[in-house]
């Protein structure tokens, strides 16, 4: 199913009187259920133990409130659990097994998130001597062997820590910005993270300012790509602040991406930025181009755009 379908689903919620938050949750939920190229929802991107865990967040740009979950185990509905964190707790982010306990207490079902695809991915990875993986400065050599690993006494700090395996087919997070009829802006993300990640890893998607950021006075931004790198720069927050200072969405997206690529020239990622007036721009690095979908009252259908990467 195309990502434009999820934008269309969110738009339908708005046109039937739903809130911007309702629309965002609907669009992301549909992507989770559809498993979005295997990079969102259950049954994809297994960690090095073969388990699929989920990250999601949503941000209310009017209340400046956030609900998020990370490394969520055995619960399919990550974006809905994130909303429950926002609505039924005073916290911003819950993680791991205890996030699962919270979800179950809120009425969500705990189930097995494996699929045949995720099991096959994990088995193939083990047969390939656990290549690629995310270990560094350990023994045995992680470039040729599986673990368990032990730390080396002498570290090699002469490398840049990024994921060379993030590419056009292995980066996807669903990121969505919704502007309601009342001009309230929300933003959110959902993902199952990186293939073969170290168990317990959390990327940028559930981190406010990294995976997404919204301020109804300005607009919002969402990110996808090498989350371990991108979260170090808080690009979504930066893009919104650049718009606050007068930049267009396109200029803000480009500046935020270039801030990262100046330090990590081999990283791959993208940013979609929207003003609170509905203007949209995007920028990317490490791919040839990046597609994003937009639905507004000025168009009869979802429009698909492509931005050339820098």
N, C-alpha and C positions, 0 to 999 in steps of 0.2 A: 504494500500500500504506500502511495506517495505521501511525503510529508505535507503536501498541500491539502490532503484530505483532512488532516488534523486541524489545520487552520480553518478549513470550511466548517468543521464540526464546532469549533469554538465560536465562529461567527453566528452559527445557527442559535447557539445558546443566547448570545447577545440580542439577536433579533426577536427572540421570544421572551425578552424581559429579564433574562438572567444577569447577574452581576459580572463584572470583569473577572473576579475570582472564580465564579462558577464556570465561566467560559474557559479559563486557563486550565482548571482541573479536568474539565471534560476533554479538551484537546490532548492533554498529556496522558490522561487515562486511556484514551483510545490507542495512542501510540504504544503504551505499555502492554495493552492486551494484544496488539498486533505484533509485538516484539520488534518493530522498527529496525529492520536489517540485522537483528540479533544484538544490537548495541543498547537497546532500551528494554526494560521489562525482564520477565523470567526467562530462564532457559538459554541465556547467552553469556558471553564473556566470563567463563569460569576463572576463578583464581587458581593458584598453584596447588590447592587441595581439591580442585574440581567443583567448588561451590560457586553458585551465582549469588551475589549480594547486590543490593540496590541503594542508590543515592538519589535524593530528590529534595528540592526546596521550592518555596514560593514566597514572594515578598509583596506586601501591601505598601505601595508607594505613597499612600495618604497617611496611614497610621504609622508608617516606618516600622512595621512589624514583620517578623519572619518566622516561618515554621520550616524545619528541615529534619531529614533523617539521613544517616550515613551508615554504610555497611549493614543495611537492614537485611536480616536473614528470615527466609521462609514466609514472607508476606509479599504478595504480588503487587498490592496497590500502593506503591511508594508515594506518589504525589498526594493521594488521599490521606495517607498517614502523616505526611508533612503538614497538610492542612489541619489535621487533628492536633498536632503539636501546637500550631498557631492558635487554634480555637479553644483548646481544653487544657492548656498548661501556660505557665509563665516563662517557659524556656524557649530557646531559639533552635537548638539542635540536640537531637537524641541519636545515639549510635549503638550499633552492634546488637548483641543478644538482648540487652535491656530495652532497646528501642522496639524489638520484637515483642517483648513482654507488654510494653505500653500499647502497641498496636492491638494485641489480643484483648487487652482490657477495654479497648475502645470498640470492640466488636469485629475486628478484622480476623479472617481465618488464617491460621498457620498451616502451610502446605509445603510440599516438596517443590522447589524451584528448578530442579534439573529438567533437561529435555534430552532427547536423543542427540541433538546437535551439540549441546554443551558437553555431554559425556564423550562424544566422538572427538571434539576439539581437545579435551583434556587427555584422552588416551593417545591421540596423535602427538601431542606435546611431550608426553612422557617417553614415547618411542624415539623422539628426536633429541634425547638427552636433555630435556627441559629447556629447549631453545625456541624462541628467545626468552629471557627472564629479566628481572629487575634488580638482581644482586650485584654488588660491587665490593671490592676490598675484603673478600672472603676466600676461604679454602674449603673444599677443592675449587678449582677454577670454574666459576659459573658459566664461562663461555663454552665449556666443553662437557660439563658434568651437572647432574642433578645434586641436590643437597642430601642430607642436612649439611648446612654450612657453619663454619666457625670464623670469627673475625680475624683478619690478619693483624699482626702486631704493628706493621708499618703500613700506613695508608698512602694511597696515591690520590692526591687532590688536584692533579693536573688535567682532569677531564671536566667537561661540562655535563651535568646530569640532565639528560633529556631522553625521550623515547624515540629512537629512530624508526620504530615500527608503526608510528602514527602516520597514516596516509589518507588518501581520499576514500578508502574503503574501510578504514578502521579509526574513526574518530568520533562517531556520532553520539551526541547528547541531543535530546529534544529540548530546545530552548524556545520559550514563547513569551512575547510581550502582548498584553491586551490593554486597550484603552476603552473604558466604558463610556456610555452616553453621558454620564455624570462627570466625565473627564478624570476619573480615578484611573491610575496606572498600576498595573501589577505585572510581575515578571516571574518566571519559574523555569525549572529544569527537571529532567529525569533521565537517569542512565543506569546501566549495569557496569560501567567502568571499563577498565582495560583488560584485555585477554591476558591470562597467566600472571596477573598481579600477585604480589605477596599478600597472603591472607591478612585482612585487616586494613588494607590500603584504602584511603579515601582521597578522591580527586577534588577538582575545583567545583564541580557541579553543585554540591550542597552548601558551599561556602559563600555567604553574603559578600558581594563586591567582587567575587571571582567568577563563579558560574553565572550569577545574575545580580542585578541591582536595579531598583526602581525608586523614583521620587516623582510624585505627581506634579510637583512644581516645575519639573524639567522634562522627564521622560524615563527611559529604561534601556538596559542593554543585557544581552545574553551571550554566552561564550560556548565554544566547543573546540576540541583539539587535545593537545598534550596537557592534561590538567595539572600534572605535577610541576610543569614549568609555569603555566598560566596563573596558577594560584599565587605564585610568588610576586605577581605584579598587580593583582586586583584590577584587571582590565575593565570589567563591567562598571565598577565604581569610578574608575578614571574617566571612562567615556562619558558618563553622566555628568561628572564635574567639568569636563571640557565643554559640554553643551551648555552648562550653567554659565560658563565664561564666554559664550557666544559662538562656539563652533557648531557647524551643521552636523547632523548624524553621521554623514559620510566622513567628514573631517575628523570627528571624534573617534570613530572606529579605526580609521587609518593611523591616527596618532597613537592610540593605545596599542595596536598591533606592532607598530614600529618601535615602540618602547621595549617590547619583548624581543623582537628580531635583532635589535642592536646588540643585545647581550647573548642571545641564543639564535644565531643565524640559521641553524639547521632545524629549528623547531617548526611544528605544523599546528595551525590553529586558525580560528575565525571568530569574528565578533559581528553581531547584528545589533544595531542601535536605532531607537525610535524616539522622536521628540513627543512631547505631550500633545502636540498639534497633529500628529499622525505622519510626519515626514520620517522616512526610513532610509538608512544607509548601512553598508556593510564593508568589511575589509577582511583579508585573509593572507596567510603566508604559509608556504610549504606545499600548497596544492597548485594546480594550474588555474582553477577557478572554484568558486563556492556558490551553491544555489541557496536561495532563501525565498520564502513564500510570504505574500502580503495580501490581506483582504481588507478593503475599505468600503465605505458607503458610496464612493465614487466609481466603483467597478462592479460589474455584474457577477464576477467570479473571482476566485483566488488567482492572483497573478504570480508567476514564477520568474524570478530575476536571477541573473548570474553576475558575480563580480569577479574580475580578473585579479588574481593574487599578486602581491608585491614580493 
